[in-house]
Amino acid sequence: MNIDAILNSIDRGDAARILPDLKATSPFARSIAAVDASEQRARAALAEPIPALPWSLLRLFVDTGDRALFETPYFARRKALTDLEVSILAGRDTDGSLLTALHDLLWAMCDEYSWAVPAHFFLKRPIPVTLDLFASETGLYIAEVLHLLGDRLDSRVITRCRAEIKRRILDSFLGDYPHEWWEQGTNNWGAVCAGSVGITFLYEETVPSRRRAALARILATMDAFLTSFPPDGTCLEGVGYWEYGFGFFTLFADFVHQYTDGAVDLFDDPRARRIALFPQSVALSPSRTISFADGSRFYSAGSAATTILHRHYGDAVRLCPTDFSRPAATMPSAKPAMLLRNLLWNNPDRPADPLPDITTYLSDAQWLVVRHAPFAFAALFGNNGAPHNHNDIGSFLLVDGDEEGPMDLGSGRYTRQYFSPERYTILCNGSQGHSVPIVGGALQKDGGRFHATDVIFREEAGEVVFSGDIAGAYGFDALASLRRTFHVRPEDGTASVTDTFAFNGEPLSVTERFVGYAKAEITGPGEARFGAFRATFDPALEASVHTEPMEPHGRMQGSGNTRMVFFLDIEVPAGTAKFEIAFARGQP
């Protein structure tokens, strides 16, 4: 990345070039249902007070570890900002009431003690000017409202908003503080914070030397962010964090492309192109994806990120346009910049791109995805030191269309404990919550030095073989080797797991564990059903099923939705050299 050349082009840029689509006669003509939903929510909120953010909620993260009770009203304000901005830009404020509500909301946001959330008060700046993910985003969203609505806003509100943006974002970033860790660009924080802060500087900073100094650091962070991905483009944090982190890279890159009238094209970077293709590489079906790390099991290629990427890469990026007539597509969004661009550029009349049957091996990450609709299989080896890591070396998942078998649980509810030394005691994060062996009562350990070795991938005669020694994940000398081998026959809809054990000294017993949200039950000696898949194994082995509750991640706001997790445990006696289990589509 030639930062000096980019800065020279940015110096000649102009924010007046941003989102020219809004000047069209009916810019939201293809997104009427979503605009309708935004207006309905905005008008319903007129009768309600702006959600309060009192001390009694702000203190809870430190005092109890709870994030949800503060973050729910915090993000409700950002969702209200989205609805008001979209409704006003779409010409729905026929009586002026929505503009009045927007003024009140902007004023209330300027009153907030910090634009950061309490879970992120650990950063280096004073709390009121902390630059976390959401403070950075808030600065961007308010700056874009000021730019897009212009003189429709009261000048006194504009003055106050600009003063707060300057204090909390511009002066904070350039202030006499140590650089934040996220400037190293090693995960989603780098792109989200740098992208948001960078766009805010381009909107709001009037001193060229300050703008250039800030953008030099922002571009260095973006360069480091792209470098942080392995050469195969895998987002080790999962598809959800690809959409978040790389999504803000795409937002920033597209903004700079417009700002410089095409003179700067960050999309031309081959690293960006490889990363852009990641979600389609790991899709299990049109609506499902791998849920490794703190990922979600669901993803659709109709997000703002893929919409933007398709504008720049064309049909190389698989697109599934959002149908805004569906209720799920008109849910409130706390990210107005993203939603606005999707409403403008999404084309619901365009047929969704097909999802071909394919086997994808991401060799740097050691992730495998086998897709032969409706069957899909995914597994990983790698190491236990990834960003948003789960201890899951050797884990796998199976789907049959919309039905599941053993499954990676994905992320749990975010609390203080979730990102603390207690992390791996939480079901979905430790290996106790993954489909991997428990060896002599021992679980896998966290850290990059705990990793798989001798990983092999090959395709032969309609079968995919994926194998690795996962003994190193457990970190104790008694386990000399634990080779896990997957044999997948996609056309048959089958997958088998073979574990071979070798010990130093006395052999240990092993619990072979299989985990998922689908119902598991023993159907006979050596037979079980796990959701859409039937399983067969040595009938001499003792098997049992139990359940535990888990609260999945709710977009950092707490879903309040407890799910039951099923465990199929098969006991392998000490001295056993090999264990095999086969999964096949269909009921026994």
N, C-alpha and C positions, 0 to 999 in steps of 0.2 A: 504494500500500500504506500503510494507516494504522497505522504501527508502534506508536504509543502505545496505540491502542485494542486492538490485538492483545496487547500486553504486559499490559494490564489484564485481559484474559480469561485469559491464561496464568497470571497471579498467582493466579487462582482454580482453576487446573487441578489434576489429580491423576493421577499415573502408575498408580494402581490401575485406571484405566479402559483401560489398554493391553491389546490382544489378549484381549478377553473370550472369544473363540472357544475358547481353550485350556481353559476350564472345562466345555466340552461333554463328553458321555460318551465320544465317539470323535472327537476333533477332526481326526484324520488319516485318517478312513475312506475318503476319496476319493484318498488318496495312499499307499496301502499299499506299492506297489512301491518308491517312493522311500524310504520309511521302512525297508523291508527292506534296501535297498542301503546306507543309512547305517549300520544296525546291523551288517551284515556287514563293512563297512570298519572300523567302530569296534572290533569284536571281533578282527578280523585284526590290527589295530594293537597290541593288548594285548601281543603277543609281540615287538614291535619297540620299540627306544628312540625317544624323542622326537627328531625330526630336529635335528641340531646346527647352530648358527650361529656357527662359530668365526671368529677373526680372519683365517685364511687364505682364507676365502670373502668376508668383509666387505670386504677390501682390494681385491678384484679389479676392481670398477668403476673405481676411480681408476687402478689399475695397468695394466689391460688393456682396459677398456671393457666387459667382460662383465657383464651383469646376471643371467643365468640361473642361474649356479651358486650364488649366494646366494639369489636369490628363489625358487628351486624348494623348498628346505627351509623357507624363511620362509612361503610360502603353503601348504605341506603342513601346517604347524601350524594355520593358519586353517581349512583343510579339515577337519582332525581335530576342531577346535572345533565346526564345523558338525555333523559326524556324531555327536559325543557329545551335543551339546545336543538335536538332533532325537530321537535314540534315547531319551534320558532323559525328555524331555517326552512322548514317545509311550508311555511305560510299558514300555520294552523292557529296562530295567536290573534284571532280576529277581534278580541275585546281588550287586549292588553294585559289580561290577568296573568298570563304565563310569563311575560316579561317582568312584571312586578314580582312574581314568585322567584324568578331567576335572580333578580337584584337581591332579594332577601337571602337566597341561598348563598350567593357569592359573598355577601357580607358575613354570613354565619361561618363560612369556610375561612374567611380572613380572621375570624375570631378564634379559630381553633388553636389550642395551646401549641400543638405541633401538627404538621401534615404527615409526620411519620406515625406508625402505630406502636403501642407500648412494647410489643414483642421485639422491636428493632431499636429500642432506646440504648442499646449497647454500643452504638457507633461512636466515632471519635468527636463529633461536633456537639455543642450544647443541644439539649433536646429540642428547643423551639426551632432550631435551624438544621436539625438532623436530615441528612439526605439518604433516606432508605428508598426502597422500591416505590412506596406509595406516596411519599412526599414528592419524589421526582415526577411521578405520574401526575399528581395533583397540579404541580406547577405547569406542566404541559397542557393539561385540560383547561385550566383557567386561561392560560395564554392564548389557546386556540379559540376559546369563546370570545375573548377580547378582539382577536383578529377577524373572526368570521362575522361577528355581529356588529362590530365597529360602532358607528355613531348611533345605533339603535339603543345602546346602553347609556345609562346616566353617567355623565362625566365624573361625578363624584365617586361612583362605584368603580369606574375604570381607574381613577387615581389611586384608590385604596388597594385594588387588586394589584396594580403594578408595583406599588410600594412593598406589598407582601411578597410578590414574586422576586423582587430585587433582594429583599432581606433574606428570605428563606431559601432561594435557589441560586440566583446569580452571585450575590455577595458571599453566600455560604460556600459555594463551589470554589470561588477565587480567593476566599479568605485565608487568613493565616492559621490554617489547620493542617494537620497531617492528611495526606491523601487517604481516602477510604480504601479498604481492602478490595472493594468491587472494581476499582480502576485496573486491577490486574486482569480482569476480564475472564476469569476462570470458570464462570457458570452464568446462569440466567441473569443474576444481579447486574453483571457488567453491561449487558446489552439493554436491559430495561432502564437502569439508572442513567447510563451514558446516552442512550437514545432519547429519553425524556428530557434530560438536562440539555442535551445538544439542541433539540428542537426549540426548547424554551429560550435558549440564547439566540437562536436565529430569529425568533419572533420578537424578543423583548430587549436584547442588549443593543444600545445605541452607540456605544464607544467601540470603534473598530478594533483597537488594540486588545481590549478586554474580550471581545467576541473571538478574535483569532487565538488568543491564549487559551481560552476555554475549549475551543474546537480542536486545537492541537491535542489536548489531553483526551478529549472525547474520541477522536479518531484513533489515537493510540490504544484506547480501551477496546474499541471495536475491532481493531486489528488483532489484539490479543484474544478477544472473544472468538474470532474465527479460527485462530490457531489452536484454541483449547479443544476443539473437536478432533477426534482421531481422523486419519486420512480417509477412512470410509464414510465419514459424515455422520456417524451415529451420535445421537444426543443421549449420553449415558444417564441423564436425569429423567428420561422418558419423553413420550410424545407430548404430554401436557406442558412440560417445561420447554420443549422445542417450540410449541405454539406461543408460549409466553416470552421466553428469552429471544429466540430467533425471530419471533413475530415482531418484537420491538426493533431488532436490527432491520427487518424489512420496512417497518414504518419509517425509521430514520433514513434508510437508504432511498426510499421512494421520495421522502420529503426533500432530501438534498438533490435528488435528480430533478424534481420540479423547481426547486429554489434556484438551481444553476442552469435551468433551461436545458437539461440533458448533458451539460459539460462534465458532470461528475456522475459516474455510473458504478456504484459499489457492487451492483449485481454482476458486473463483468468479472469479478474475482472468482476464480475456479473453486476456491474453498466454499464460497457462498452457494455456488451452483450445486455442489455435492451435498451440502447440508440441506438445501431446499428439497431434495428428493427423498429425504429420510422418511417422512411419514408414509409415503406410498410403498416404501420398501418393507415396512413392518406392519402394514395393514393386514388384519385377519379376515375382514369382510368390509363391505362399504361403511359399516357403522362401528366396527370394533377394531381395536388395536392391542398391541402388547401392553401389559401393565407393569413392566419391570420398574424397579426403583419406586419413586413416589409418583407413579403414573396412574392414569385412569384406564379403565377397560374400554371406554367409548371415545370415538373420535370420528368426525366427519370432515371430509376435504372441502368444506364450504366455509371455513373460517376466514377472517379478514386477512390473515397471513397468507393463506393459499390464494385468495383473490388477488392480493397485491403481487405475489410471486408469478401468478399466471399472466399478469399484465406485462411482466418483464421477460419471462422465460417461455411463454407460449405453452404449447401442448406438451412440452417436456414435463411440466408439473401437472399431475392429475388433479382435476377440478370436479367437485360435486356441488354445483351451485345451490345456495340456500333457498329453500322454498319458504318464503316468509308468510305463507298462508297457514303454515303449521304452527300450533301454539308453542311448541318447544323452541321455534326459531324466533319468537317474538318475546322471549323472556327478558326481563330488565338486565341491562349491562352496566357495569361500573367502569367501563373503558370506552368513553365516548369517541375518542379518536379512532379506535378500531371499528366500532360499530358504524360510525359515520361513513367511513370509506367502503365498508361492505355494502351499506345501503345504496351508495352511489354507483358502485362498480359491479356488484353482483348481478348476474343475469339468470333469474330463475327459469327462464324459458329455454336455456341451453341444456341439452341432455347431459346427464352425468357421464363422465368418462368411465369406461369399463375398468374393472379391476381384474387383470388377467391372472390365471393360475401360474404360479411361479415359485421357485425356491430361491431365497435370498440368504446368502451367508455374508455377514459383516465381519470380516476376518480380524479387524483391529479390535473391535469390541468383543468378538467371539459370541455373537448373537446369530441365531438361525431362525428363519421364518419359512415354513412350508405351507403353501396355500393351494388348495385344489377344491374349489367351492362345491359343497358347503363346508368341507372339512378344512381345518387349519391347525397347525402345530407350531409352537415356538419354544425355544430353549436357549439358555445362556450358560457360559462358563465364566471367563473373565476373572475379576477380582472383587474383593469386598471393600474397596476404597473409593468407589465412584461417588460423584456428587449425588446427594439425596440417596445415599447407599442403603440397600437392604442386604442382609447376609443371605445370599441366594444362589451361590455357585452350584450349578447342576440342576437348577429348577427348570420347570417346564409348564406348559399349559396347552389345553386342547379345547377347540370349539367345533360345533357342528351347526353352522348357520347362526341362529340367535340363541342356541342352546350351548351350555358349557359342560366341561368335564372338570378335571383338576385345573385349578386356575391360580395365577398369581393375584394376590388380594389387592395389590395396588396400595395407595397411600391411606393412612388413617387420619383421624381428626388431629389437626395441628394444635398443640398445646406447648407450654414451656417444656414439659417433660419430653415431648417428641424430639426436640432439638437439644438434648442434654445427655449426660452420661447414661441416663435411663433409656435411651432410644431403643436399644436392642432387647429390652424387656417387654416392649410393646409388640403385640402379636404379629402385626403385619411386617415389622421391620427385622425381627430376628429370624434365624433359620427355623425356629420352632413353628413359624407360620408359613413355611414354604414346603414344596414337595421335594424334600431332600432327606437323606438319612440322618438319624440321631445315633451317634456311635458311642456305645458304652455310656449313654446318658449325656454325652457332650454335644454341644451345639457348635456351629461355625463361629469364627471370630471375625471381628470387624477390623478393617485396615487393608491398605494396598498390598502388604506383604503376604496376606492370606489369599492365595490365588490358585487357579487350576494350572496344570502343566500337561504337556504332551497332548495338546488338543488336535483332533483330527476331524476333517470334514471331507466327505466324498459322496458322489452320486454314482449309482451303478444299477443297471437292470431294473429300473422302476423303483429303486429303494434309495433313501437318503440315510447316510450313516453319520452320526455326530457323536464324538467320544472325547473324554478328557479325564485325567486323574484329578480328583477333587480332594485328595487327602490333605493337601496343603491348606485347605480352607478351615481345617479343624485345629491345626497348630499343636498337635501333641505327638510325641515320638512313637507311642505305641501303635499308631496307625501308619503302617508303612506305605500302603497304597489303597486307594478306593477309586477304581476306574468305573465311571458311569458311561454307558453306551446307549444311545438312542438309535433304533431302527424304525424308520418312518416309510410307510408305503402310501403315498398320498392318493393314488387312484383307488385303493382299497379302503381308505379312511381308517387306517390302523397305525398304531405306534406302540413300540415296546421299549421297556427300560430294563437294562441288565447292569447290575452292580457286582463287581468282583472285588473281594477283600483280601488284604494281606496285612499281617500284624507282626510287630517286633515283640517276641515273648508271647504271653498268654493272649489268645484271641478274645475279642469282646463281642457281646451281643449287640445287635443292631435293630433299631426300630425304623422300618421303612414307612415314611409318612407321606400321605397325599392329601392335599388341602384344596378347598374351593368353596364357593358359595352355593353350588348346586347340591342337591340332596345326595348323600352317600348312604348305602345300606349293603349289608352282607346278604347275599341271595343263596348261598350254599357253600359247602367246603371248597375253598379255592376260587370262589366266585363272588363278585361284588358288582354293584352298579354305582357309577358316579356321574350323576346328571345324565347327559346324553350318551354316555359311554359305558359299555360293559367291560369289566376287568376280570382277568383270569390269572391265577398264580398257583404256587404249590399248595395243594389242599392240606398238606400236613402242617402248614404254618398257621399259627393263631392270629386271627384278625379281629379288629374291633372298630366301632365307629363312635365318635363322641362329637359334641358341638361346643362352641364358645361364641359369645357375642363380640361384635366388633363394630365400632362406629367409623365408617369410611370418611375420607376427606370431603369437606363440604365447601370447596372454594375458599378455604381459610376462614370461613365464617361459621363453621359448625353446622352440620346438616341436621343434627338431632335424629338421625335415621340409623338406628342400630340394625345391623345385618347379622344373621346367624352364619357362622363358618363351620363347615363340616370337615372332620378329620377321619381319614381311613388309615389306621395304623396296623402294620403287619409286623409281627415279632420274628426276627431271624436269630436263631440260637447261636451262641458262641461256637466257633469252629466251622461254621458254614462258609464255604468259599465263594458261593455265587447266589444271587437272588435275581429272579426274572418276573416281570409282570407285563401283560399285554393288554392294551386298550383298543377297543373296536367300536365304531359307531353302531348305534342301535341298542334296543333293550334286550336283556337276556330272556 
